[in-house]
Amino acid sequence: METKKAIIERKSVRAYSSEQIKDEELNALLTVANTAPVAGGAYKTMHLTVVQNPDILTKIREMYQSASGAKSDVLYGAPTLIIVSGKRDFDETALFANVGCIIENMSLAAYDMGLGSVFSWATGTILPTQTELVKELGISDDFKPLAGLAVGYPAKELPKRVKMSEIETNYIR
Ligand SMILES: Cc1cc2nc3c(=O)[nH]c(=O)nc-3n(C[C@H](O)[C@H](O)[C@H](O)COP(=O)(O)O)c2cc1C
């Protein structure tokens, strides 16, 4: 019952407090990342990078701004970014599906713990072109950063979904 409630209520958060999340909370997120379904059970095709160093987060923000021309903060002030990378020699569609499962697991667990989070496709689109920064992030050449999850305490009250989205559905009965 509670799981369903979290799935229905979770919303993306785009304004964070600067307070860092607790290590227990981070570890809980990493646990559910590691319990996400992954194609073929090939967990070794995925890699996670936890970025909490303020200087590196600033580099990522600035890199995004200069690459995209955007003035806004791609991480919305979140103090933690978890980057999900995938093995370059594995089927890319499967890797992206894995990213979705891993990130959704973490964002639901974040919501459950009162943390905000937002799926950051944006970081994944820009990071692979930034070879020096990727090296600094400790991501080996065999892996490509695909997307990230920005996480932190919400600047305001944790938002809750009030209106259901409607994916067009047809029935064959
Ligand atoms: C694959 C994927 C990529 C996304 N990329 C971004 C992103 O780069 N930046 C962002 O602010 N939100 C991003 N989002 C969040 C969506 O915009 C958001 O989930 C959607 O609008 C529904 O809102 P909700 O999460 O509040 O329910 C992404 C979501 C998904 C599933």
PDBQT file of the ligand as one rigid body, heavy atoms in Angstrom, charges set to zero:
ROOT
HETATM    1  C1  LIG A 201      14.120  10.241 -19.080  1.00  0.00    +0.000 C 
HETATM    2  C2  LIG A 201      13.817  11.487 -18.277  1.00  0.00    +0.000 A 
HETATM    3  C3  LIG A 201      14.628  12.592 -18.420  1.00  0.00    +0.000 A 
HETATM    4  C4  LIG A 201      14.395  13.752 -17.663  1.00  0.00    +0.000 A 
HETATM    5  N1  LIG A 201      15.269  14.786 -17.738  1.00  0.00    +0.000 NA
HETATM    6  C5  LIG A 201      15.071  15.892 -17.010  1.00  0.00    +0.000 A 
HETATM    7  C6  LIG A 201      16.021  16.954 -17.017  1.00  0.00    +0.000 A 
HETATM    8  O1  LIG A 201      17.059  16.889 -17.656  1.00  0.00    +0.000 OA
HETATM    9  N2  LIG A 201      15.747  18.042 -16.260  1.00  0.00    +0.000 N 
HETATM   10  C7  LIG A 201      14.605  18.145 -15.510  1.00  0.00    +0.000 A 
HETATM   11  O2  LIG A 201      14.408  19.161 -14.847  1.00  0.00    +0.000 OA
HETATM   12  N3  LIG A 201      13.705  17.144 -15.456  1.00  0.00    +0.000 NA
HETATM   13  C8  LIG A 201      13.910  16.017 -16.172  1.00  0.00    +0.000 A 
HETATM   14  N4  LIG A 201      13.023  14.968 -16.104  1.00  0.00    +0.000 N 
HETATM   15  C9  LIG A 201      11.846  15.068 -15.238  1.00  0.00    +0.000 C 
HETATM   16  C10 LIG A 201      10.526  15.200 -16.031  1.00  0.00    +0.000 C 
HETATM   17  O3  LIG A 201      10.440  16.464 -16.617  1.00  0.00    +0.000 OA
HETATM   18  C11 LIG A 201       9.358  14.928 -15.062  1.00  0.00    +0.000 C 
HETATM   19  O4  LIG A 201       9.509  13.640 -14.508  1.00  0.00    +0.000 OA
HETATM   20  C12 LIG A 201       8.017  15.025 -15.747  1.00  0.00    +0.000 C 
HETATM   21  O5  LIG A 201       7.771  16.346 -16.192  1.00  0.00    +0.000 OA
HETATM   22  C13 LIG A 201       6.869  14.589 -14.813  1.00  0.00    +0.000 C 
HETATM   23  O6  LIG A 201       6.881  15.366 -13.628  1.00  0.00    +0.000 OA
HETATM   24  P1  LIG A 201       7.065  14.718 -12.182  1.00  0.00    +0.000 P 
HETATM   25  O7  LIG A 201       8.393  14.012 -12.148  1.00  0.00    +0.000 OA
HETATM   26  O8  LIG A 201       7.027  15.870 -11.241  1.00  0.00    +0.000 OA
HETATM   27  O9  LIG A 201       5.934  13.761 -11.984  1.00  0.00    +0.000 OA
HETATM   28  C14 LIG A 201      13.258  13.795 -16.817  1.00  0.00    +0.000 A 
HETATM   29  C15 LIG A 201      12.452  12.674 -16.671  1.00  0.00    +0.000 A 
HETATM   30  C16 LIG A 201      12.726  11.531 -17.379  1.00  0.00    +0.000 A 
HETATM   31  C17 LIG A 201      11.875  10.297 -17.164  1.00  0.00    +0.000 C 
ENDROOT
TORSDOF 0
